Amino acid sequence: MSDETRDSNGTVLADGDNVTLIKDLKVKGSGGVTLKRGTLVKNIRLTGDTDEIEANVEKVRGLVLRVEFVKKA
């Protein structure tokens, strides 16, 4: 098992990278906000979990995204 965080295409992600969503995502607990496919998410932060990243987007702060739904921009 590797301890690298990889996007949906297998590209290694690092703190501060920009990623793009590859699928529309409904954000739980945000009052019905949906992030559309193609949304650019800037300046991600890695978590201790290789399957998740933290990010801030326009409408939602402190969002945790699964890496299977993003690709490096």
N, CA, C, O and CB atoms as a CASP TS submission, in Angstrom:
PFRMAT TS
TARGET T0000
AUTHOR 0000-0000-0000
METHOD Language model
MODEL 1
PARENT N/A
ATOM      1  N   MET     1       0.842  -1.186   0.000  1.00  0.00           N
ATOM      2  CA  MET     1       0.000   0.000   0.000  1.00  0.00           C
ATOM      3  C   MET     1       0.883   1.245   0.000  1.00  0.00           C
ATOM      4  O   MET     1       1.778   1.361   0.838  1.00  0.00           O
ATOM      5  CB  MET     1      -0.956   0.001   1.221  1.00  0.00           C
ATOM      6  N   SER     2       0.653   2.164  -0.910  1.00  0.00           N
ATOM      7  CA  SER     2       1.466   3.377  -0.934  1.00  0.00           C
ATOM      8  C   SER     2       0.780   4.458  -0.112  1.00  0.00           C
ATOM      9  O   SER     2      -0.436   4.432   0.080  1.00  0.00           O
ATOM     10  CB  SER     2       1.704   3.861  -2.388  1.00  0.00           C
ATOM     11  N   ASP     3       1.575   5.407   0.368  1.00  0.00           N
ATOM     12  CA  ASP     3       1.009   6.473   1.187  1.00  0.00           C
ATOM     13  C   ASP     3       0.886   7.773   0.396  1.00  0.00           C
ATOM     14  O   ASP     3       0.851   8.857   0.978  1.00  0.00           O
ATOM     15  CB  ASP     3       1.865   6.695   2.433  1.00  0.00           C
ATOM     16  N   GLU     4       0.821   7.662  -0.938  1.00  0.00           N
ATOM     17  CA  GLU     4       0.646   8.829  -1.782  1.00  0.00           C
ATOM     18  C   GLU     4      -0.837   9.035  -2.069  1.00  0.00           C
ATOM     19  O   GLU     4      -1.590   8.075  -2.232  1.00  0.00           O
ATOM     20  CB  GLU     4       1.443   8.681  -3.094  1.00  0.00           C
ATOM     21  N   THR     5      -1.245  10.304  -2.129  1.00  0.00           N
ATOM     22  CA  THR     5      -2.624  10.632  -2.495  1.00  0.00           C
ATOM     23  C   THR     5      -2.664  10.807  -3.997  1.00  0.00           C
ATOM     24  O   THR     5      -1.934  11.631  -4.548  1.00  0.00           O
ATOM     25  CB  THR     5      -3.136  11.921  -1.758  1.00  0.00           C
ATOM     26  N   ARG     6      -3.518  10.032  -4.671  1.00  0.00           N
ATOM     27  CA  ARG     6      -3.607  10.066  -6.136  1.00  0.00           C
ATOM     28  C   ARG     6      -5.014  10.421  -6.576  1.00  0.00           C
ATOM     29  O   ARG     6      -5.988  10.043  -5.926  1.00  0.00           O
ATOM     30  CB  ARG     6      -3.192   8.715  -6.740  1.00  0.00           C
ATOM     31  N   ASP     7      -5.124  11.163  -7.702  1.00  0.00           N
ATOM     32  CA  ASP     7      -6.432  11.534  -8.235  1.00  0.00           C
ATOM     33  C   ASP     7      -7.038  10.366  -9.014  1.00  0.00           C
ATOM     34  O   ASP     7      -6.490   9.264  -9.021  1.00  0.00           O
ATOM     35  CB  ASP     7      -6.315  12.781  -9.138  1.00  0.00           C
ATOM     36  N   SER     8      -8.171  10.617  -9.669  1.00  0.00           N
ATOM     37  CA  SER     8      -8.881   9.553 -10.381  1.00  0.00           C
ATOM     38  C   SER     8      -8.076   8.977 -11.534  1.00  0.00           C
ATOM     39  O   SER     8      -8.331   7.848 -11.953  1.00  0.00           O
ATOM     40  CB  SER     8     -10.197  10.072 -10.900  1.00  0.00           C
ATOM     41  N   ASN     9      -7.107   9.726 -12.060  1.00  0.00           N
ATOM     42  CA  ASN     9      -6.268   9.249 -13.159  1.00  0.00           C
ATOM     43  C   ASN     9      -4.948   8.652 -12.686  1.00  0.00           C
ATOM     44  O   ASN     9      -4.147   8.200 -13.505  1.00  0.00           O
ATOM     45  CB  ASN     9      -5.992  10.376 -14.113  1.00  0.00           C
ATOM     46  N   GLY    10      -4.712   8.645 -11.382  1.00  0.00           N
ATOM     47  CA  GLY    10      -3.488   8.076 -10.845  1.00  0.00           C
ATOM     48  C   GLY    10      -2.356   9.071 -10.691  1.00  0.00           C
ATOM     49  O   GLY    10      -1.238   8.680 -10.358  1.00  0.00           O
ATOM     50  N   THR    11      -2.619  10.357 -10.925  1.00  0.00           N
ATOM     51  CA  THR    11      -1.600  11.392 -10.769  1.00  0.00           C
ATOM     52  C   THR    11      -1.436  11.720  -9.288  1.00  0.00           C
ATOM     53  O   THR    11      -2.425  11.868  -8.570  1.00  0.00           O
ATOM     54  CB  THR    11      -1.974  12.666 -11.578  1.00  0.00           C
ATOM     55  N   VAL    12      -0.191  11.833  -8.831  1.00  0.00           N
ATOM     56  CA  VAL    12       0.076  12.137  -7.425  1.00  0.00           C
ATOM     57  C   VAL    12      -0.315  13.584  -7.135  1.00  0.00           C
ATOM     58  O   VAL    12       0.033  14.494  -7.887  1.00  0.00           O
ATOM     59  CB  VAL    12       1.571  11.893  -7.078  1.00  0.00           C
ATOM     60  N   LEU    13      -1.047  13.785  -6.027  1.00  0.00           N
ATOM     61  CA  LEU    13      -1.450  15.122  -5.605  1.00  0.00           C
ATOM     62  C   LEU    13      -0.583  15.595  -4.444  1.00  0.00           C
ATOM     63  O   LEU    13      -0.092  14.790  -3.653  1.00  0.00           O
ATOM     64  CB  LEU    13      -2.935  15.141  -5.207  1.00  0.00           C
ATOM     65  N   ALA    14      -0.403  16.916  -4.352  1.00  0.00           N
ATOM     66  CA  ALA    14       0.381  17.512  -3.271  1.00  0.00           C
ATOM     67  C   ALA    14      -0.372  18.704  -2.700  1.00  0.00           C
ATOM     68  O   ALA    14      -1.282  19.233  -3.337  1.00  0.00           O
ATOM     69  CB  ALA    14       1.784  17.942  -3.772  1.00  0.00           C
ATOM     70  N   ASP    15       0.009  19.124  -1.497  1.00  0.00           N
ATOM     71  CA  ASP    15      -0.589  20.329  -0.906  1.00  0.00           C
ATOM     72  C   ASP    15      -0.447  21.502  -1.867  1.00  0.00           C
ATOM     73  O   ASP    15       0.614  21.703  -2.458  1.00  0.00           O
ATOM     74  CB  ASP    15       0.072  20.665   0.457  1.00  0.00           C
ATOM     75  N   GLY    16      -1.520  22.277  -2.020  1.00  0.00           N
ATOM     76  CA  GLY    16      -1.476  23.464  -2.865  1.00  0.00           C
ATOM     77  C   GLY    16      -1.839  23.226  -4.315  1.00  0.00           C
ATOM     78  O   GLY    16      -1.950  24.186  -5.076  1.00  0.00           O
ATOM     79  N   ASP    17      -2.028  21.979  -4.728  1.00  0.00           N
ATOM     80  CA  ASP    17      -2.421  21.685  -6.110  1.00  0.00           C
ATOM     81  C   ASP    17      -3.830  22.189  -6.391  1.00  0.00           C
ATOM     82  O   ASP    17      -4.620  22.403  -5.472  1.00  0.00           O
ATOM     83  CB  ASP    17      -2.337  20.176  -6.388  1.00  0.00           C
ATOM     84  N   ASN    18      -4.134  22.375  -7.668  1.00  0.00           N
ATOM     85  CA  ASN    18      -5.485  22.686  -8.118  1.00  0.00           C
ATOM     86  C   ASN    18      -6.060  21.432  -8.758  1.00  0.00           C
ATOM     87  O   ASN    18      -5.364  20.717  -9.478  1.00  0.00           O
ATOM     88  CB  ASN    18      -5.497  23.894  -9.120  1.00  0.00           C
ATOM     89  N   VAL    19      -7.342  21.167  -8.489  1.00  0.00           N
ATOM     90  CA  VAL    19      -8.004  19.999  -9.066  1.00  0.00           C
ATOM     91  C   VAL    19      -9.335  20.415  -9.679  1.00  0.00           C
ATOM     92  O   VAL    19      -9.874  21.475  -9.361  1.00  0.00           O
ATOM     93  CB  VAL    19      -8.218  18.900  -7.995  1.00  0.00           C
ATOM     94  N   THR    20      -9.856  19.570 -10.560  1.00  0.00           N
ATOM     95  CA  THR    20     -11.139  19.793 -11.214  1.00  0.00           C
ATOM     96  C   THR    20     -12.061  18.624 -10.879  1.00  0.00           C
ATOM     97  O   THR    20     -11.633  17.470 -10.865  1.00  0.00           O
ATOM     98  CB  THR    20     -10.968  19.950 -12.760  1.00  0.00           C
ATOM     99  N   LEU    21     -13.329  18.932 -10.610  1.00  0.00           N
ATOM    100  CA  LEU    21     -14.299  17.868 -10.320  1.00  0.00           C
ATOM    101  C   LEU    21     -14.657  17.134 -11.609  1.00  0.00           C
ATOM    102  O   LEU    21     -14.807  17.758 -12.660  1.00  0.00           O
ATOM    103  CB  LEU    21     -15.580  18.451  -9.652  1.00  0.00           C
ATOM    104  N   ILE    22     -14.793  15.814 -11.532  1.00  0.00           N
ATOM    105  CA  ILE    22     -15.149  15.027 -12.716  1.00  0.00           C
ATOM    106  C   ILE    22     -16.602  14.566 -12.665  1.00  0.00           C
ATOM    107  O   ILE    22     -17.052  13.829 -13.543  1.00  0.00           O
ATOM    108  CB  ILE    22     -14.224  13.816 -12.845  1.00  0.00           C
ATOM    109  N   LYS    23     -17.344  15.001 -11.631  1.00  0.00           N
ATOM    110  CA  LYS    23     -18.730  14.566 -11.447  1.00  0.00           C
ATOM    111  C   LYS    23     -19.458  15.632 -10.632  1.00  0.00           C
ATOM    112  O   LYS    23     -18.853  16.270  -9.770  1.00  0.00           O
ATOM    113  CB  LYS    23     -18.803  13.163 -10.738  1.00  0.00           C
ATOM    114  N   ASP    24     -20.757  15.833 -10.896  1.00  0.00           N
ATOM    115  CA  ASP    24     -21.557  16.720 -10.051  1.00  0.00           C
ATOM    116  C   ASP    24     -21.651  16.105  -8.657  1.00  0.00           C
ATOM    117  O   ASP    24     -21.931  14.914  -8.517  1.00  0.00           O
ATOM    118  CB  ASP    24     -22.984  16.954 -10.659  1.00  0.00           C
ATOM    119  N   LEU    25     -21.417  16.914  -7.634  1.00  0.00           N
ATOM    120  CA  LEU    25     -21.455  16.411  -6.265  1.00  0.00           C
ATOM    121  C   LEU    25     -22.415  17.234  -5.424  1.00  0.00           C
ATOM    122  O   LEU    25     -22.319  18.460  -5.386  1.00  0.00           O
ATOM    123  CB  LEU    25     -20.054  16.428  -5.641  1.00  0.00           C
ATOM    124  N   LYS    26     -23.345  16.560  -4.748  1.00  0.00           N
ATOM    125  CA  LYS    26     -24.211  17.228  -3.789  1.00  0.00           C
ATOM    126  C   LYS    26     -23.462  17.293  -2.469  1.00  0.00           C
ATOM    127  O   LYS    26     -22.925  16.287  -2.006  1.00  0.00           O
ATOM    128  CB  LYS    26     -25.585  16.487  -3.633  1.00  0.00           C
ATOM    129  N   VAL    27     -23.423  18.472  -1.862  1.00  0.00           N
ATOM    130  CA  VAL    27     -22.688  18.656  -0.617  1.00  0.00           C
ATOM    131  C   VAL    27     -23.647  18.479   0.549  1.00  0.00           C
ATOM    132  O   VAL    27     -24.591  19.252   0.712  1.00  0.00           O
ATOM    133  CB  VAL    27     -22.006  20.051  -0.568  1.00  0.00           C
ATOM    134  N   LYS    28     -23.398  17.455   1.360  1.00  0.00           N
ATOM    135  CA  LYS    28     -24.265  17.174   2.503  1.00  0.00           C
ATOM    136  C   LYS    28     -24.107  18.270   3.554  1.00  0.00           C
ATOM    137  O   LYS    28     -23.000  18.747   3.802  1.00  0.00           O
ATOM    138  CB  LYS    28     -23.940  15.785   3.111  1.00  0.00           C
ATOM    139  N   GLY    29     -25.220  18.663   4.168  1.00  0.00           N
ATOM    140  CA  GLY    29     -25.183  19.628   5.254  1.00  0.00           C
ATOM    141  C   GLY    29     -24.967  21.061   4.823  1.00  0.00           C
ATOM    142  O   GLY    29     -24.672  21.915   5.659  1.00  0.00           O
ATOM    143  N   SER    30     -25.108  21.350   3.530  1.00  0.00           N
ATOM    144  CA  SER    30     -24.839  22.700   3.035  1.00  0.00           C
ATOM    145  C   SER    30     -26.106  23.398   2.555  1.00  0.00           C
ATOM    146  O   SER    30     -26.034  24.469   1.954  1.00  0.00           O
ATOM    147  CB  SER    30     -23.825  22.649   1.907  1.00  0.00           C
ATOM    148  N   GLY    31     -27.247  22.808   2.813  1.00  0.00           N
ATOM    149  CA  GLY    31     -28.496  23.413   2.375  1.00  0.00           C
ATOM    150  C   GLY    31     -28.762  23.235   0.894  1.00  0.00           C
ATOM    151  O   GLY    31     -29.368  24.102   0.265  1.00  0.00           O
ATOM    152  N   GLY    32     -28.318  22.126   0.328  1.00  0.00           N
ATOM    153  CA  GLY    32     -28.645  21.819  -1.064  1.00  0.00           C
ATOM    154  C   GLY    32     -27.671  22.336  -2.104  1.00  0.00           C
ATOM    155  O   GLY    32     -28.030  22.429  -3.278  1.00  0.00           O
ATOM    156  N   VAL    33     -26.459  22.673  -1.718  1.00  0.00           N
ATOM    157  CA  VAL    33     -25.459  23.129  -2.689  1.00  0.00           C
ATOM    158  C   VAL    33     -24.972  21.942  -3.507  1.00  0.00           C
ATOM    159  O   VAL    33     -24.663  20.886  -2.955  1.00  0.00           O
ATOM    160  CB  VAL    33     -24.266  23.830  -1.978  1.00  0.00           C
ATOM    161  N   THR    34     -24.903  22.117  -4.829  1.00  0.00           N
ATOM    162  CA  THR    34     -24.345  21.099  -5.717  1.00  0.00           C
ATOM    163  C   THR    34     -23.149  21.695  -6.444  1.00  0.00           C
ATOM    164  O   THR    34     -23.260  22.748  -7.071  1.00  0.00           O
ATOM    165  CB  THR    34     -25.415  20.580  -6.732  1.00  0.00           C
ATOM    166  N   LEU    35     -22.007  21.023  -6.360  1.00  0.00           N
ATOM    167  CA  LEU    35     -20.815  21.445  -7.097  1.00  0.00           C
ATOM    168  C   LEU    35     -20.851  20.766  -8.460  1.00  0.00           C
ATOM    169  O   LEU    35     -20.973  19.544  -8.541  1.00  0.00           O
ATOM    170  CB  LEU    35     -19.492  21.091  -6.316  1.00  0.00           C
ATOM    171  N   LYS    36     -20.747  21.537  -9.511  1.00  0.00           N
ATOM    172  CA  LYS    36     -20.889  21.014 -10.867  1.00  0.00           C
ATOM    173  C   LYS    36     -19.582  20.408 -11.374  1.00  0.00           C
ATOM    174  O   LYS    36     -18.489  20.786 -10.950  1.00  0.00           O
ATOM    175  CB  LYS    36     -21.351  22.119 -11.812  1.00  0.00           C
ATOM    176  N   ARG    37     -19.733  19.455 -12.295  1.00  0.00           N
ATOM    177  CA  ARG    37     -18.582  18.858 -12.962  1.00  0.00           C
ATOM    178  C   ARG    37     -17.794  19.961 -13.661  1.00  0.00           C
ATOM    179  O   ARG    37     -18.381  20.847 -14.282  1.00  0.00           O
ATOM    180  CB  ARG    37     -19.026  17.760 -13.977  1.00  0.00           C
ATOM    181  N   GLY    38     -16.464  19.908 -13.561  1.00  0.00           N
ATOM    182  CA  GLY    38     -15.635  20.923 -14.189  1.00  0.00           C
ATOM    183  C   GLY    38     -15.267  22.079 -13.270  1.00  0.00           C
ATOM    184  O   GLY    38     -14.480  22.944 -13.654  1.00  0.00           O
ATOM    185  N   THR    39     -15.828  22.108 -12.053  1.00  0.00           N
ATOM    186  CA  THR    39     -15.511  23.158 -11.097  1.00  0.00           C
ATOM    187  C   THR    39     -14.043  23.056 -10.693  1.00  0.00           C
ATOM    188  O   THR    39     -13.568  21.981 -10.328  1.00  0.00           O
ATOM    189  CB  THR    39     -16.427  23.066  -9.855  1.00  0.00           C
ATOM    190  N   LEU    40     -13.327  24.179 -10.761  1.00  0.00           N
ATOM    191  CA  LEU    40     -11.926  24.217 -10.358  1.00  0.00           C
ATOM    192  C   LEU    40     -11.840  24.442  -8.859  1.00  0.00           C
ATOM    193  O   LEU    40     -12.426  25.387  -8.332  1.00  0.00           O
ATOM    194  CB  LEU    40     -11.156  25.321 -11.122  1.00  0.00           C
ATOM    195  N   VAL    41     -11.115  23.579  -8.179  1.00  0.00           N
ATOM    196  CA  VAL    41     -10.893  23.694  -6.741  1.00  0.00           C
ATOM    197  C   VAL    41      -9.425  24.016  -6.549  1.00  0.00           C
ATOM    198  O   VAL    41      -8.557  23.212  -6.891  1.00  0.00           O
ATOM    199  CB  VAL    41     -11.304  22.381  -5.972  1.00  0.00           C
ATOM    200  N   LYS    42      -9.143  25.198  -5.999  1.00  0.00           N
ATOM    201  CA  LYS    42      -7.765  25.662  -5.877  1.00  0.00           C
ATOM    202  C   LYS    42      -7.202  25.373  -4.496  1.00  0.00           C
ATOM    203  O   LYS    42      -7.933  25.325  -3.507  1.00  0.00           O
ATOM    204  CB  LYS    42      -7.680  27.150  -6.170  1.00  0.00           C
ATOM    205  N   ASN    43      -5.896  25.183  -4.448  1.00  0.00           N
ATOM    206  CA  ASN    43      -5.134  25.120  -3.204  1.00  0.00           C
ATOM    207  C   ASN    43      -5.656  24.054  -2.240  1.00  0.00           C
ATOM    208  O   ASN    43      -6.065  24.370  -1.122  1.00  0.00           O
ATOM    209  CB  ASN    43      -5.156  26.467  -2.526  1.00  0.00           C
ATOM    210  N   ILE    44      -5.641  22.800  -2.672  1.00  0.00           N
ATOM    211  CA  ILE    44      -6.109  21.702  -1.824  1.00  0.00           C
ATOM    212  C   ILE    44      -5.113  21.437  -0.695  1.00  0.00           C
ATOM    213  O   ILE    44      -3.950  21.836  -0.760  1.00  0.00           O
ATOM    214  CB  ILE    44      -6.322  20.422  -2.661  1.00  0.00           C
ATOM    215  N   ARG    45      -5.599  20.756   0.333  1.00  0.00           N
ATOM    216  CA  ARG    45      -4.744  20.309   1.431  1.00  0.00           C
ATOM    217  C   ARG    45      -4.914  18.805   1.582  1.00  0.00           C
ATOM    218  O   ARG    45      -6.029  18.286   1.539  1.00  0.00           O
ATOM    219  CB  ARG    45      -5.090  21.052   2.767  1.00  0.00           C
ATOM    220  N   LEU    46      -3.803  18.117   1.757  1.00  0.00           N
ATOM    221  CA  LEU    46      -3.867  16.670   1.969  1.00  0.00           C
ATOM    222  C   LEU    46      -4.265  16.391   3.409  1.00  0.00           C
ATOM    223  O   LEU    46      -3.936  17.158   4.315  1.00  0.00           O
ATOM    224  CB  LEU    46      -2.509  15.995   1.636  1.00  0.00           C
ATOM    225  N   THR    47      -4.971  15.293   3.612  1.00  0.00           N
ATOM    226  CA  THR    47      -5.339  14.854   4.961  1.00  0.00           C
ATOM    227  C   THR    47      -4.497  13.629   5.286  1.00  0.00           C
ATOM    228  O   THR    47      -3.685  13.203   4.465  1.00  0.00           O
ATOM    229  CB  THR    47      -6.882  14.534   5.074  1.00  0.00           C
ATOM    230  N   GLY    48      -4.675  13.072   6.445  1.00  0.00           N
ATOM    231  CA  GLY    48      -3.967  11.849   6.802  1.00  0.00           C
ATOM    232  C   GLY    48      -4.462  10.644   6.018  1.00  0.00           C
ATOM    233  O   GLY    48      -3.799   9.608   5.978  1.00  0.00           O
ATOM    234  N   ASP    49      -5.631  10.780   5.395  1.00  0.00           N
ATOM    235  CA  ASP    49      -6.258   9.703   4.628  1.00  0.00           C
ATOM    236  C   ASP    49      -5.922   9.881   3.144  1.00  0.00           C
ATOM    237  O   ASP    49      -6.180  10.946   2.583  1.00  0.00           O
ATOM    238  CB  ASP    49      -7.807   9.686   4.850  1.00  0.00           C
ATOM    239  N   THR    50      -5.357   8.865   2.507  1.00  0.00           N
ATOM    240  CA  THR    50      -4.978   8.978   1.093  1.00  0.00           C
ATOM    241  C   THR    50      -6.177   9.010   0.160  1.00  0.00           C
ATOM    242  O   THR    50      -6.009   9.266  -1.032  1.00  0.00           O
ATOM    243  CB  THR    50      -4.078   7.832   0.709  1.00  0.00           C
ATOM    244  N   ASP    51      -7.396   8.755   0.666  1.00  0.00           N
ATOM    245  CA  ASP    51      -8.605   8.771  -0.167  1.00  0.00           C
ATOM    246  C   ASP    51      -9.356  10.095  -0.099  1.00  0.00           C
ATOM    247  O   ASP    51     -10.372  10.263  -0.772  1.00  0.00           O
ATOM    248  CB  ASP    51      -9.529   7.652   0.247  1.00  0.00           C
ATOM    249  N   GLU    52      -8.859  11.049   0.718  1.00  0.00           N
ATOM    250  CA  GLU    52      -9.574  12.309   0.907  1.00  0.00           C
ATOM    251  C   GLU    52      -8.628  13.501   0.853  1.00  0.00           C
ATOM    252  O   GLU    52      -7.457  13.411   1.221  1.00  0.00           O
ATOM    253  CB  GLU    52     -10.320  12.298   2.235  1.00  0.00           C
ATOM    254  N   ILE    53      -9.183  14.643   0.372  1.00  0.00           N
ATOM    255  CA  ILE    53      -8.471  15.916   0.409  1.00  0.00           C
ATOM    256  C   ILE    53      -9.402  16.964   1.008  1.00  0.00           C
ATOM    257  O   ILE    53     -10.622  16.807   0.980  1.00  0.00           O
ATOM    258  CB  ILE    53      -7.985  16.341  -1.018  1.00  0.00           C
ATOM    259  N   GLU    54      -8.820  18.033   1.549  1.00  0.00           N
ATOM    260  CA  GLU    54      -9.610  19.149   2.057  1.00  0.00           C
ATOM    261  C   GLU    54      -9.506  20.292   1.072  1.00  0.00           C
ATOM    262  O   GLU    54      -8.475  20.480   0.427  1.00  0.00           O
ATOM    263  CB  GLU    54      -9.137  19.587   3.471  1.00  0.00           C
ATOM    264  N   ALA    55     -10.600  21.067   0.959  1.00  0.00           N
ATOM    265  CA  ALA    55     -10.606  22.180   0.021  1.00  0.00           C
ATOM    266  C   ALA    55     -11.622  23.225   0.442  1.00  0.00           C
ATOM    267  O   ALA    55     -12.533  22.955   1.224  1.00  0.00           O
ATOM    268  CB  ALA    55     -10.904  21.690  -1.396  1.00  0.00           C
ATOM    269  N   ASN    56     -11.446  24.421  -0.092  1.00  0.00           N
ATOM    270  CA  ASN    56     -12.436  25.478   0.045  1.00  0.00           C
ATOM    271  C   ASN    56     -12.913  25.830  -1.350  1.00  0.00           C
ATOM    272  O   ASN    56     -12.105  26.013  -2.260  1.00  0.00           O
ATOM    273  CB  ASN    56     -11.853  26.731   0.785  1.00  0.00           C
ATOM    274  N   VAL    57     -14.226  25.926  -1.522  1.00  0.00           N
ATOM    275  CA  VAL    57     -14.800  26.387  -2.778  1.00  0.00           C
ATOM    276  C   VAL    57     -15.679  27.585  -2.452  1.00  0.00           C
ATOM    277  O   VAL    57     -15.887  27.908  -1.283  1.00  0.00           O
ATOM    278  CB  VAL    57     -15.616  25.249  -3.503  1.00  0.00           C
ATOM    279  N   GLU    58     -16.191  28.242  -3.482  1.00  0.00           N
ATOM    280  CA  GLU    58     -16.949  29.474  -3.293  1.00  0.00           C
ATOM    281  C   GLU    58     -17.980  29.388  -2.177  1.00  0.00           C
ATOM    282  O   GLU    58     -17.989  30.223  -1.273  1.00  0.00           O
ATOM    283  CB  GLU    58     -17.632  29.841  -4.568  1.00  0.00           C
ATOM    284  N   LYS    59     -18.843  28.390  -2.234  1.00  0.00           N
ATOM    285  CA  LYS    59     -19.988  28.332  -1.326  1.00  0.00           C
ATOM    286  C   LYS    59     -19.735  27.526  -0.064  1.00  0.00           C
ATOM    287  O   LYS    59     -20.484  27.650   0.905  1.00  0.00           O
ATOM    288  CB  LYS    59     -21.160  27.758  -2.040  1.00  0.00           C
ATOM    289  N   VAL    60     -18.690  26.699  -0.055  1.00  0.00           N
ATOM    290  CA  VAL    60     -18.469  25.784   1.062  1.00  0.00           C
ATOM    291  C   VAL    60     -17.021  25.871   1.526  1.00  0.00           C
ATOM    292  O   VAL    60     -16.096  25.752   0.722  1.00  0.00           O
ATOM    293  CB  VAL    60     -18.822  24.336   0.663  1.00  0.00           C
ATOM    294  N   ARG    61     -16.830  26.077   2.817  1.00  0.00           N
ATOM    295  CA  ARG    61     -15.486  26.110   3.401  1.00  0.00           C
ATOM    296  C   ARG    61     -15.229  24.812   4.164  1.00  0.00           C
ATOM    297  O   ARG    61     -16.153  24.229   4.732  1.00  0.00           O
ATOM    298  CB  ARG    61     -15.318  27.342   4.342  1.00  0.00           C
ATOM    299  N   GLY    62     -13.982  24.363   4.176  1.00  0.00           N
ATOM    300  CA  GLY    62     -13.644  23.160   4.925  1.00  0.00           C
ATOM    301  C   GLY    62     -14.259  21.898   4.357  1.00  0.00           C
ATOM    302  O   GLY    62     -14.635  20.992   5.101  1.00  0.00           O
ATOM    303  N   LEU    63     -14.362  21.839   3.039  1.00  0.00           N
ATOM    304  CA  LEU    63     -14.980  20.713   2.356  1.00  0.00           C
ATOM    305  C   LEU    63     -13.985  19.551   2.260  1.00  0.00           C
ATOM    306  O   LEU    63     -12.809  19.760   1.961  1.00  0.00           O
ATOM    307  CB  LEU    63     -15.469  21.132   0.948  1.00  0.00           C
ATOM    308  N   VAL    64     -14.455  18.344   2.511  1.00  0.00           N
ATOM    309  CA  VAL    64     -13.627  17.143   2.327  1.00  0.00           C
ATOM    310  C   VAL    64     -14.119  16.431   1.071  1.00  0.00           C
ATOM    311  O   VAL    64     -15.293  16.077   0.967  1.00  0.00           O
ATOM    312  CB  VAL    64     -13.693  16.188   3.588  1.00  0.00           C
ATOM    313  N   LEU    65     -13.211  16.224   0.122  1.00  0.00           N
ATOM    314  CA  LEU    65     -13.560  15.574  -1.148  1.00  0.00           C
ATOM    315  C   LEU    65     -12.873  14.225  -1.259  1.00  0.00           C
ATOM    316  O   LEU    65     -11.732  14.067  -0.825  1.00  0.00           O
ATOM    317  CB  LEU    65     -13.174  16.463  -2.343  1.00  0.00           C
ATOM    318  N   ARG    66     -13.560  13.259  -1.835  1.00  0.00           N
ATOM    319  CA  ARG    66     -12.957  11.968  -2.151  1.00  0.00           C
ATOM    320  C   ARG    66     -12.114  12.138  -3.410  1.00  0.00           C
ATOM    321  O   ARG    66     -12.549  12.792  -4.358  1.00  0.00           O
ATOM    322  CB  ARG    66     -14.050  10.855  -2.344  1.00  0.00           C
ATOM    323  N   VAL    67     -10.915  11.560  -3.434  1.00  0.00           N
ATOM    324  CA  VAL    67     -10.021  11.738  -4.588  1.00  0.00           C
ATOM    325  C   VAL    67     -10.542  11.047  -5.842  1.00  0.00           C
ATOM    326  O   VAL    67     -10.096  11.376  -6.941  1.00  0.00           O
ATOM    327  CB  VAL    67      -8.637  11.209  -4.259  1.00  0.00           C
ATOM    328  N   GLU    68     -11.460  10.112  -5.719  1.00  0.00           N
ATOM    329  CA  GLU    68     -12.001   9.437  -6.902  1.00  0.00           C
ATOM    330  C   GLU    68     -12.865  10.371  -7.750  1.00  0.00           C
ATOM    331  O   GLU    68     -13.203  10.034  -8.885  1.00  0.00           O
ATOM    332  CB  GLU    68     -12.820   8.221  -6.481  1.00  0.00           C
ATOM    333  N   PHE    69     -13.230  11.553  -7.211  1.00  0.00           N
ATOM    334  CA  PHE    69     -14.081  12.497  -7.942  1.00  0.00           C
ATOM    335  C   PHE    69     -13.320  13.710  -8.467  1.00  0.00           C
ATOM    336  O   PHE    69     -13.939  14.661  -8.945  1.00  0.00           O
ATOM    337  CB  PHE    69     -15.204  12.963  -7.053  1.00  0.00           C
ATOM    338  N   VAL    70     -11.997  13.699  -8.390  1.00  0.00           N
ATOM    339  CA  VAL    70     -11.209  14.843  -8.865  1.00  0.00           C
ATOM    340  C   VAL    70     -10.079  14.395  -9.778  1.00  0.00           C
ATOM    341  O   VAL    70      -9.627  13.251  -9.730  1.00  0.00           O
ATOM    342  CB  VAL    70     -10.639  15.628  -7.683  1.00  0.00           C
ATOM    343  N   LYS    71      -9.630  15.340 -10.622  1.00  0.00           N
ATOM    344  CA  LYS    71      -8.422  15.121 -11.407  1.00  0.00           C
ATOM    345  C   LYS    71      -7.570  16.376 -11.299  1.00  0.00           C
ATOM    346  O   LYS    71      -8.097  17.478 -11.144  1.00  0.00           O
ATOM    347  CB  LYS    71      -8.757  14.784 -12.902  1.00  0.00           C
ATOM    348  N   LYS    72      -6.260  16.213 -11.381  1.00  0.00           N
ATOM    349  CA  LYS    72      -5.352  17.341 -11.257  1.00  0.00           C
ATOM    350  C   LYS    72      -5.565  18.302 -12.432  1.00  0.00           C
ATOM    351  O   LYS    72      -5.675  17.881 -13.583  1.00  0.00           O
ATOM    352  CB  LYS    72      -3.879  16.857 -11.198  1.00  0.00           C
ATOM    353  N   ALA    73      -5.621  19.589 -12.118  1.00  0.00           N
ATOM    354  CA  ALA    73      -5.869  20.610 -13.157  1.00  0.00           C
ATOM    355  C   ALA    73      -4.575  21.010 -13.836  1.00  0.00           C
ATOM    356  O   ALA    73      -4.583  21.853 -14.732  1.00  0.00           O
ATOM    357  CB  ALA    73      -6.547  21.855 -12.553  1.00  0.00           C
TER
END
